[in-house]
């Protein structure tokens, strides 16, 4: 069976998109160019701020995301991936605009967490405000009987400060140390696993930094996308999201 052409809704932010693209290439090795996946990337940093959109403080991200998805489909994409967790608050709008499936980073990451640590009770989620406000991880985890420990109050402010520093290109020691400290607070609160529920987090936090498992949403999306695109998993198994 021929590989599916992957369309990537990117630019949220560009560095996270670049990280996803590089890892997707590495996950699909080939002896020659022609054996590799065709990947069409719309790296569009002009998508309205997802955090403000979910909070109702700014324009919705949905129209432009839907337009991007439709454009990727017209360009030949047969499968969509979006390396931005918070943007999945608008997954339903994206899916309504196209006739091709979207690999949902939230669903895939939750399932990967359950596979990695069966019977887990408490999970720490490092995620942006839009992802938290839309309850993307908390609802999915709680439906499976898992307590989601997420940034609250000052923790949330610190995370958002670090997120925008990362987006500006700051991957220095202070950002890394403070992101690790946040993860440490979740572990102290009983988290047995940390989910990097924002695709900027893996740019400054690695498994080797933590004493517990780290589930990297970028890595999960890479593997799921590669599996669906190459036929290792059937796209018929992909569900349809509902916009909160």
MONORQUI-V18540 format. One line per field, one symbol per residue. ss: DSSP state (A for helix, B for strand, O for the rest). psi: psi as a letter, one per 30 degrees, with the letter a starting at -180 (. if undefined). burial: 1 if it has 16 or more other C-alpha atoms within 10 Angstrom, else 0. A space follows every 10 residues. Layout:
# MONORQUI-V18540
ss=???
psi=???
burial=???
This chain:
# MONORQUI-V18540
ss=OOOOOBBBBB OOOAAAAAAA AAAAAAAOOO OOAAAOOOBB BBBOOOOOOA AAAAAOOOOO OAAAAAAAAA AAAAOOOOBB BOOOOAAAAA AAAAAAOOOO BBBOAAAAAA AAAAAAOOOO OBBBBBOOAA AAAOOAAAAA AAOOOOBBBB OOOAAAAAAA AAAAAAAOOO OOAAAAAAAA AAAAAAAAOO OOBBBBOOOO AAAOOOAAAO OOBBBBAAAA AAAAAAAAAA OOOOAAAOOO OOOO
psi=kklkkkkkja gileeeeeee eeeeeffill flefflkkkj kjijgfkkje eeeefgfllk feeeeeeeee eeeffgkfkk kjhjeefffg eeeeefflgl lkjjeeeeee eeeeeeikgk ekkkjjllee eeefheeeee eefggkkkjl kkceeeeeee eeefeeffgj gaeeeeeeee eeeeeeefgg kfkkkigkff efffkleffl flkkjjeeee eeeeeeeeeg gfkkfffklk lkk.
burial=0011111111 1111111111 1011000100 0000001111 1111001111 1011000001 1111110111 1110001111 1111111111 1111101101 1111111111 0110000001 1111111111 1111011101 1000011111 1000010011 0110011001 1000110011 0111011000 1111111111 1111110000 0011111111 1111111111 0000100000 1000
